[in-house]
Amino acid sequence: MIQTVNGKIEKENVGICAAHEHLSIDLSSIKNDPDTILDDVPGMEEELNHFYTAGGRSLIELTNDGMGRDVKRLQHLSETSGVHIVTCTGFYKDPFIPEFAQGWDRDQFAHHFINEISDGIEGTGIFPGVIGEVGTSKNEMKPIEKELILGSGKAGAETGLTVSTHTTLGTLGSNQVDMLVGLGLPADQIVIGHQDLNPNKEEVLDVLKSGVYIGFDTIGKNTYRPDKDRLSFLLDFIEEGFHKQILLSADLTRKSHWKKHGGPGYDLVLNDFIPALREYGVSEDIITDLLVNNPAGAYSIKE
């Protein structure tokens, strides 16, 4: 089963899924940039309609407390769009961790996440379906980030929810794996995010060889890394037999990413990246794994 904002669904009903996205977000208190505020509900509805028209049926929304999480808004968007939306419990990374959680240790983080998973989020009756996105800094794991990762792993081990991580520019993925697996978390309950941003193929292969899922989830962000390089790595990983561990998404976080503001929109992967894979001869079975079966498996609750 997969926990959505409107209740649990069978994983067979997930359909094509965007595996790491943000619909409602506010990073402006740290980034000091109004472009990082998504608060236009009619705009969200319009953008989701584009995604649905392109074939999208589910979306993993990883905006947590400290990033502008609004689960009632997500519930409304799911009801109006017909898209299954999964919301999260968790905190992002330093300096986005809320003030009340500054100084927490792993047990305090775990306790907080488990409470939201068990009792619902802030009295809304809406339950998270994933722990995430929990992250580390670029080539650095700050002390509070270490406690956060370990706390998320402890919560995942107790509840069966998948832990979905943020790696800054793809770094420290293997470190995150070691910490989470070291807590007894099964590999299929771990998604290591943003591995498409790491230009070191051996580091990404090391993460894949651990058996976890990885996110190729910043597709279209060519200022960070050109999509042609993402595509090259992905084709190699498919050739090496890792296609059942890879998740696709675009990780939209800005107004300028939306179609109404001239951006690519949430259907970017479906309209641009998947046709490129087909041009390179990737089979429909593998594409179905990338878009449907892998996210369904990654985000199902592990009983």
ChimeraX attribute file (.defattr): number of C-alpha atoms within 10 A of each C-alpha:
attribute: neighborCount
match mode: 1-to-1
recipient: residues
	/A:1	19
	/A:2	24
	/A:3	25
	/A:4	25
	/A:5	24
	/A:6	17
	/A:7	16
	/A:8	16
	/A:9	14
	/A:10	11
	/A:11	19
	/A:12	12
	/A:13	14
	/A:14	25
	/A:15	20
	/A:16	24
	/A:17	26
	/A:18	27
	/A:19	31
	/A:20	27
	/A:21	20
	/A:22	23
	/A:23	30
	/A:24	25
	/A:25	23
	/A:26	22
	/A:27	20
	/A:28	14
	/A:29	13
	/A:30	11
	/A:31	10
	/A:32	9
	/A:33	12
	/A:34	13
	/A:35	15
	/A:36	21
	/A:37	19
	/A:38	22
	/A:39	16
	/A:40	12
	/A:41	15
	/A:42	10
	/A:43	17
	/A:44	20
	/A:45	17
	/A:46	17
	/A:47	19
	/A:48	25
	/A:49	19
	/A:50	18
	/A:51	25
	/A:52	18
	/A:53	10
	/A:54	16
	/A:55	15
	/A:56	25
	/A:57	22
	/A:58	25
	/A:59	28
	/A:60	23
	/A:61	28
	/A:62	33
	/A:63	28
	/A:64	26
	/A:65	17
	/A:66	20
	/A:67	23
	/A:68	17
	/A:69	21
	/A:70	17
	/A:71	25
	/A:72	14
	/A:73	16
	/A:74	24
	/A:75	19
	/A:76	14
	/A:77	22
	/A:78	22
	/A:79	14
	/A:80	12
	/A:81	19
	/A:82	14
	/A:83	22
	/A:84	27
	/A:85	28
	/A:86	27
	/A:87	27
	/A:88	30
	/A:89	29
	/A:90	32
	/A:91	27
	/A:92	25
	/A:93	26
	/A:94	18
	/A:95	13
	/A:96	16
	/A:97	21
	/A:98	14
	/A:99	9
	/A:100	7
	/A:101	15
	/A:102	12
	/A:103	12
	/A:104	14
	/A:105	17
	/A:106	20
	/A:107	16
	/A:108	15
	/A:109	22
	/A:110	24
	/A:111	15
	/A:112	16
	/A:113	28
	/A:114	23
	/A:115	14
	/A:116	19
	/A:117	24
	/A:118	11
	/A:119	15
	/A:120	16
	/A:121	20
	/A:122	11
	/A:123	9
	/A:124	10
	/A:125	14
	/A:126	22
	/A:127	25
	/A:128	28
	/A:129	29
	/A:130	30
	/A:131	29
	/A:132	29
	/A:133	26
	/A:134	27
	/A:135	27
	/A:136	27
	/A:137	18
	/A:138	13
	/A:139	13
	/A:140	13
	/A:141	19
	/A:142	15
	/A:143	12
	/A:144	20
	/A:145	23
	/A:146	19
	/A:147	20
	/A:148	29
	/A:149	31
	/A:150	23
	/A:151	27
	/A:152	33
	/A:153	31
	/A:154	23
	/A:155	27
	/A:156	28
	/A:157	22
	/A:158	13
	/A:159	17
	/A:160	21
	/A:161	30
	/A:162	28
	/A:163	30
	/A:164	29
	/A:165	29
	/A:166	25
	/A:167	25
	/A:168	20
	/A:169	20
	/A:170	25
	/A:171	25
	/A:172	24
	/A:173	28
	/A:174	19
	/A:175	12
	/A:176	25
	/A:177	24
	/A:178	13
	/A:179	15
	/A:180	24
	/A:181	17
	/A:182	12
	/A:183	15
	/A:184	12
	/A:185	22
	/A:186	17
	/A:187	17
	/A:188	18
	/A:189	26
	/A:190	26
	/A:191	28
	/A:192	29
	/A:193	29
	/A:194	27
	/A:195	29
	/A:196	27
	/A:197	26
	/A:198	21
	/A:199	16
	/A:200	13
	/A:201	13
	/A:202	10
	/A:203	16
	/A:204	23
	/A:205	15
	/A:206	13
	/A:207	21
	/A:208	23
	/A:209	12
	/A:210	14
	/A:211	17
	/A:212	20
	/A:213	27
	/A:214	26
	/A:215	27
	/A:216	26
	/A:217	24
	/A:218	25
	/A:219	25
	/A:220	24
	/A:221	16
	/A:222	13
	/A:223	7
	/A:224	13
	/A:225	17
	/A:226	14
	/A:227	18
	/A:228	13
	/A:229	14
	/A:230	21
	/A:231	18
	/A:232	11
	/A:233	19
	/A:234	18
	/A:235	18
	/A:236	13
	/A:237	18
	/A:238	15
	/A:239	11
	/A:240	10
	/A:241	10
	/A:242	18
	/A:243	20
	/A:244	20
	/A:245	24
	/A:246	26
	/A:247	28
	/A:248	26
	/A:249	26
	/A:250	25
	/A:251	23
	/A:252	25
	/A:253	20
	/A:254	21
	/A:255	20
	/A:256	16
	/A:257	20
	/A:258	20
	/A:259	17
	/A:260	14
	/A:261	12
	/A:262	10
	/A:263	15
	/A:264	19
	/A:265	22
	/A:266	28
	/A:267	24
	/A:268	19
	/A:269	24
	/A:270	19
	/A:271	15
	/A:272	13
	/A:273	20
	/A:274	17
	/A:275	13
	/A:276	15
	/A:277	18
	/A:278	12
	/A:279	10
	/A:280	11
	/A:281	10
	/A:282	16
	/A:283	12
	/A:284	11
	/A:285	9
	/A:286	16
	/A:287	17
	/A:288	14
	/A:289	20
	/A:290	23
	/A:291	24
	/A:292	25
	/A:293	22
	/A:294	23
	/A:295	30
	/A:296	25
	/A:297	22
	/A:298	28
	/A:299	28
	/A:300	23
	/A:301	20
	/A:302	17
	/A:303	9
